[in-house]
Amino acid sequence: MSSDSATDLVNDYLRLGLAFDRIEPGFVDAYTGDPALRAEAENAPAPDPGDLARRARELHDRLPDGLDDARAAFVGAHLRALECSARKFAGADIGFVDEVKAYFDVDIAPADEDVYAAAHTEIAAALGVPGATGETLRDAYAAHRRSEEIPADLVKPLVSELSGALREVVRSRFGLPETEVIDFEIVSDKPWSGFNYYLGDYRSTVAINTDLPQYLSVLPGLVAHEAYPGHHTEHCRKEQLLVGGGQQEQTIFLVNTPQCLMAEGLADHALVAALGRDWQPWAAEIYADFGLRFDAEKARAVSAATAGLLHVRQDAALALHDSHRDPDDVAAFLQRWLLVAPDRARQMLRFLTSPLWRAYISTYVEGYELLGHWLDATEDGQTRLDRFGRLLDEPLTPARLRAELAS
């Protein structure tokens, strides 16, 4: 097998991925490779989804075709995901659980609502209303959230301050290319709270959605997730190390693939990776400079308590797409267990019903859990931070993490 055959296979993989953007704009989250391949995809006739599924299977059959084991496993996992997406676009009836499995290489099932009830008990204690349930607990939680709302005119300067501080931490611990840069912008009318648009050459635009309020206890995690040491940092490190080392398959980032589960799990662990589990006092100091009081101890307690609600949004997706429950019932389910107002539940529902994003919630739920278990499984002489660096720098997959955990 030659390096030429590996190059041909990877280029065909890139062509296939780029073609999906012609069917569903936004399917290609980022592309930093040969512009001639993008131009070829844009100027070609509109692709037939059934043909894309066939091409994905044929490419998978060609593996490893000159690729080493790690690269072949990475490309293979993504070809399986693309084959499923193409079949969905062609009108195939694929069950939601099977769809998530094909996209992200994880198995999902409804959680036990007793876990949510136990989380509510812990939340009530953290809020200083032990034993509160139902409307009383929801009112107490709503009051806590209102106390943490950030004035709209302070969101952008706070994002700038938080990102600058996190950037210095990341530079000292992981390293960043000297020319990397992020432009932050405030947007509205989006189904997500934040989004990283990676532009290549170590540049990103990060959009922060202000359709709903931003909160003191949430904004640091959002900035870490999208920027340092989350999505932007991962893109920069992989462009520098992997693409720079000839792994051109890393020049494309495709929605509804295992790549997304790894990236979202990494990004959701980013703030703790950078600052440790007790990051709240650090944030309180920054907020104080803006005249904002942040109760670090209370925020830590509430955050620990709400961790038990991680699976609620995935359960909502299962109710919608697997059990085919009425959207109004699912919105009520979100309000009940997440203790949120109707407008927040409807914003979540908007994401869960988007044709492109409907399965994506599993990347946050299953990605956070899988990567968390893997990060905790340190070996002799290794720290959790060392393992986070591997997530930034290596083309890891869910199957690879599970194999390492099993061994």
RALINFEN-V666161 format. One record per residue. RES is the residue in three letters. PSI is psi in degrees with one decimal (NA if undefined). OMEGA is omega in whole degrees, -180 to 180 (999 if undefined). Layout:
RES_PSI_OMEGA ; RES_PSI_OMEGA
//
This chain:
MET_139.7_-174 ; SER_164.3_175 ; SER_-27.6_178 ; ASP_-39.5_-180 ; SER_-36.6_177 ; ALA_-42.7_179 ; THR_-41.9_180 ; ASP_-43.7_-179 ; LEU_-45.0_-179 ; VAL_-41.2_178 ; ASN_-38.3_177 ; ASP_-36.0_175 ; TYR_-42.8_179 ; LEU_-42.3_178 ; ARG_-43.5_180 ; LEU_-49.0_-179 ; GLY_-43.0_-180 ; LEU_-31.8_-179 ; ALA_-27.6_-179 ; PHE_-26.3_179 ; ASP_-20.0_176 ; ARG_-25.6_179 ; ILE_-43.7_-178 ; GLU_95.4_179 ; PRO_132.8_-176 ; GLY_-10.6_178 ; PHE_-37.1_172 ; VAL_103.3_-178 ; ASP_-38.3_179 ; ALA_143.7_174 ; TYR_124.5_-177 ; THR_17.4_-176 ; GLY_-156.2_-177 ; ASP_117.1_-180 ; PRO_-21.5_179 ; ALA_-34.4_178 ; LEU_-39.0_177 ; ARG_-43.5_179 ; ALA_-39.7_178 ; GLU_-43.6_180 ; ALA_-39.9_-178 ; GLU_-30.4_-176 ; ASN_-7.1_180 ; ALA_161.2_174 ; PRO_153.6_179 ; ALA_129.7_-175 ; PRO_152.3_174 ; ASP_125.5_-177 ; PRO_-38.9_179 ; GLY_-37.2_177 ; ASP_-36.9_178 ; LEU_-39.9_178 ; ALA_-42.4_178 ; ARG_-45.1_-180 ; ARG_-38.2_178 ; ALA_-44.0_179 ; ARG_-41.7_-179 ; GLU_-40.7_178 ; LEU_-40.2_179 ; HIS_-38.6_180 ; ASP_-23.4_-179 ; ARG_-16.9_-177 ; LEU_146.4_6 ; PRO_-19.0_173 ; ASP_45.0_176 ; GLY_-9.6_178 ; LEU_147.1_174 ; ASP_172.8_-172 ; ASP_-43.7_-177 ; ALA_-43.4_-180 ; ARG_-39.7_179 ; ALA_-38.9_178 ; ALA_-40.3_179 ; PHE_-51.8_-178 ; VAL_-40.1_-179 ; GLY_-43.7_179 ; ALA_-37.3_-178 ; HIS_-32.1_175 ; LEU_-36.7_176 ; ARG_-40.0_178 ; ALA_-43.1_-179 ; LEU_-36.9_178 ; GLU_-39.9_178 ; CYS_-44.6_178 ; SER_-42.8_-179 ; ALA_-41.2_178 ; ARG_-39.9_177 ; LYS_-44.7_179 ; PHE_-28.1_179 ; ALA_-3.9_176 ; GLY_9.4_180 ; ALA_145.0_178 ; ASP_100.6_-178 ; ILE_125.4_179 ; GLY_148.6_-175 ; PHE_-41.9_-180 ; VAL_-42.2_178 ; ASP_-35.0_178 ; GLU_-47.9_179 ; VAL_-40.4_179 ; LYS_-45.3_-179 ; ALA_-40.6_-178 ; TYR_-49.2_-165 ; PHE_-1.3_178 ; ASP_44.0_175 ; VAL_151.9_176 ; ASP_133.2_-179 ; ILE_152.7_177 ; ALA_157.3_178 ; PRO_146.1_177 ; ALA_171.2_179 ; ASP_121.5_-179 ; GLU_-17.2_174 ; ASP_-30.5_177 ; VAL_-40.5_179 ; TYR_-40.0_179 ; ALA_-39.9_178 ; ALA_-37.6_177 ; ALA_-39.6_178 ; HIS_-38.3_178 ; THR_-42.5_179 ; GLU_-37.1_179 ; ILE_-44.0_179 ; ALA_-43.2_179 ; ALA_-41.8_-179 ; ALA_-30.2_-180 ; LEU_-3.6_180 ; GLY_20.7_177 ; VAL_59.2_-175 ; PRO_136.0_179 ; GLY_-9.6_-180 ; ALA_141.8_178 ; THR_174.3_172 ; GLY_-133.3_-176 ; GLU_-36.3_180 ; THR_-44.5_179 ; LEU_-41.2_180 ; ARG_-40.2_179 ; ASP_-40.8_180 ; ALA_-40.4_179 ; TYR_-39.7_178 ; ALA_-40.1_178 ; ALA_-40.6_177 ; HIS_-43.7_-180 ; ARG_-41.1_179 ; ARG_-36.9_180 ; SER_-17.6_-178 ; GLU_1.9_-180 ; GLU_137.3_179 ; ILE_128.2_176 ; PRO_136.4_-173 ; ALA_-36.1_-177 ; ASP_-9.9_179 ; LEU_-8.0_-176 ; VAL_-51.3_-175 ; LYS_-46.9_178 ; PRO_-33.2_177 ; LEU_-39.7_177 ; VAL_-43.8_179 ; SER_-43.4_-179 ; GLU_-46.1_-180 ; LEU_-43.8_-178 ; SER_-37.5_178 ; GLY_-42.8_179 ; ALA_-42.8_179 ; LEU_-34.4_179 ; ARG_-41.1_180 ; GLU_-38.2_177 ; VAL_-46.0_-178 ; VAL_-41.8_179 ; ARG_-40.6_-177 ; SER_-28.6_-174 ; ARG_-36.7_-176 ; PHE_-27.2_-175 ; GLY_142.5_178 ; LEU_150.1_175 ; PRO_143.8_-176 ; GLU_-28.2_-174 ; THR_5.3_-177 ; GLU_147.2_-179 ; VAL_148.1_176 ; ILE_135.2_168 ; ASP_124.7_178 ; PHE_140.7_175 ; GLU_149.6_178 ; ILE_129.2_-176 ; VAL_173.9_176 ; SER_174.8_178 ; ASP_48.5_177 ; LYS_154.1_-180 ; PRO_1.7_-178 ; TRP_165.7_-180 ; SER_-27.8_178 ; GLY_156.0_-178 ; PHE_136.2_175 ; ASN_121.6_173 ; TYR_102.5_-179 ; TYR_127.0_-171 ; LEU_-5.6_-176 ; GLY_167.8_-178 ; ASP_34.3_174 ; TYR_33.2_180 ; ARG_140.1_176 ; SER_152.1_162 ; THR_126.3_178 ; VAL_122.2_179 ; ALA_132.2_176 ; ILE_123.5_-176 ; ASN_128.4_179 ; THR_24.7_174 ; ASP_-38.4_178 ; LEU_160.5_-176 ; PRO_151.0_169 ; GLN_148.9_-173 ; TYR_150.2_-178 ; LEU_-40.3_-177 ; SER_-8.9_-176 ; VAL_-36.3_-172 ; LEU_-41.6_178 ; PRO_-41.5_178 ; GLY_-36.9_179 ; LEU_-43.5_179 ; VAL_-43.8_177 ; ALA_-42.1_-179 ; HIS_-49.8_-175 ; GLU_-25.1_-169 ; ALA_-81.8_-172 ; TYR_117.6_2 ; PRO_41.8_-178 ; GLY_-128.5_-169 ; HIS_-49.8_-178 ; HIS_-45.1_-179 ; THR_-44.6_179 ; GLU_-46.2_179 ; HIS_-44.8_-179 ; CYS_-47.5_-177 ; ARG_-41.9_-179 ; LYS_-35.1_176 ; GLU_-42.0_-178 ; GLN_-46.4_-171 ; LEU_-45.8_-175 ; LEU_-53.0_178 ; VAL_-41.4_177 ; GLY_-24.4_178 ; GLY_8.4_174 ; GLY_2.8_-179 ; GLN_80.2_-174 ; GLN_-17.5_176 ; GLU_-18.2_178 ; GLN_1.1_178 ; THR_-6.9_180 ; ILE_140.2_178 ; PHE_116.3_-170 ; LEU_134.8_177 ; VAL_150.0_177 ; ASN_48.6_174 ; THR_164.8_178 ; PRO_-28.2_176 ; GLN_-38.2_-177 ; CYS_-42.5_179 ; LEU_-42.4_179 ; MET_-43.6_-176 ; ALA_-42.6_-178 ; GLU_-37.7_175 ; GLY_-44.1_176 ; LEU_-48.9_-175 ; ALA_-33.2_179 ; ASP_-18.4_175 ; HIS_3.1_-170 ; ALA_-44.4_-176 ; LEU_-44.8_179 ; VAL_-35.8_177 ; ALA_-39.1_-177 ; ALA_-39.5_-168 ; LEU_-7.9_-176 ; GLY_171.9_-175 ; ARG_-23.4_-179 ; ASP_62.4_-177 ; TRP_-11.6_-171 ; GLN_-43.5_178 ; PRO_-34.1_176 ; TRP_-45.8_180 ; ALA_-37.5_-178 ; ALA_-37.4_179 ; GLU_-41.0_178 ; ILE_-45.5_180 ; TYR_-36.8_-179 ; ALA_-34.1_178 ; ASP_-19.0_179 ; PHE_10.7_179 ; GLY_21.3_-178 ; LEU_132.4_178 ; ARG_126.9_-179 ; PHE_116.8_-180 ; ASP_94.6_-174 ; ALA_-42.8_-178 ; GLU_-44.2_180 ; LYS_-41.3_179 ; ALA_-40.6_179 ; ARG_-43.4_-179 ; ALA_-43.1_180 ; VAL_-40.9_179 ; SER_-44.4_179 ; ALA_-38.4_-179 ; ALA_-41.3_-177 ; THR_-10.2_178 ; ALA_-27.6_179 ; GLY_-6.9_-179 ; LEU_12.7_-175 ; LEU_-39.9_-172 ; HIS_-2.1_-174 ; VAL_-46.8_-176 ; ARG_-35.2_175 ; GLN_-38.9_175 ; ASP_-35.7_177 ; ALA_-40.6_178 ; ALA_-41.3_177 ; LEU_-40.7_179 ; ALA_-40.9_-179 ; LEU_-50.9_-165 ; HIS_-18.0_179 ; ASP_-46.2_179 ; SER_-10.5_177 ; HIS_44.6_177 ; ARG_156.1_178 ; ASP_134.8_-179 ; PRO_-33.5_178 ; ASP_-37.4_177 ; ASP_-38.4_-179 ; VAL_-38.4_176 ; ALA_-40.4_178 ; ALA_-37.7_177 ; PHE_-44.0_179 ; LEU_-43.2_179 ; GLN_-42.3_-176 ; ARG_-53.5_-171 ; TRP_-32.7_180 ; LEU_-3.2_176 ; LEU_37.0_-176 ; VAL_161.4_177 ; ALA_161.9_-179 ; PRO_-38.5_-178 ; ASP_-36.3_177 ; ARG_-40.6_178 ; ALA_-40.7_180 ; ARG_-33.9_176 ; GLN_-41.4_177 ; MET_-41.7_-180 ; LEU_-34.5_178 ; ARG_-41.5_178 ; PHE_-43.3_-176 ; LEU_-18.4_-180 ; THR_0.5_177 ; SER_132.1_-180 ; PRO_-37.4_-178 ; LEU_-34.7_-169 ; TRP_2.3_-168 ; ARG_-32.8_180 ; ALA_-6.6_-167 ; TYR_-22.5_-177 ; ILE_-27.9_-180 ; SER_-22.5_178 ; THR_-35.0_180 ; TYR_-40.6_-176 ; VAL_-61.5_-178 ; GLU_-34.3_178 ; GLY_-43.5_179 ; TYR_-44.3_-178 ; GLU_-48.5_-178 ; LEU_-48.6_-179 ; LEU_-32.5_177 ; GLY_-45.6_178 ; HIS_-42.5_-178 ; TRP_-41.8_179 ; LEU_-34.4_-179 ; ASP_-19.2_-175 ; ALA_57.5_-179 ; THR_150.9_178 ; GLU_176.2_-177 ; ASP_128.5_177 ; GLY_6.0_-177 ; GLN_144.0_178 ; THR_164.6_175 ; ARG_-34.9_179 ; LEU_-36.8_176 ; ASP_-43.1_-179 ; ARG_-35.1_176 ; PHE_-38.4_177 ; GLY_-35.1_176 ; ARG_-39.3_178 ; LEU_-37.8_179 ; LEU_-34.4_-165 ; ASP_-16.4_-173 ; GLU_152.5_178 ; PRO_63.3_-176 ; LEU_156.8_179 ; THR_162.9_176 ; PRO_-40.9_-180 ; ALA_-38.6_179 ; ARG_-42.4_180 ; LEU_-42.9_180 ; ARG_-39.5_179 ; ALA_-41.2_179 ; GLU_-38.8_177 ; LEU_-39.1_-179 ; ALA_-27.9_-177 ; SER_NA_999
//
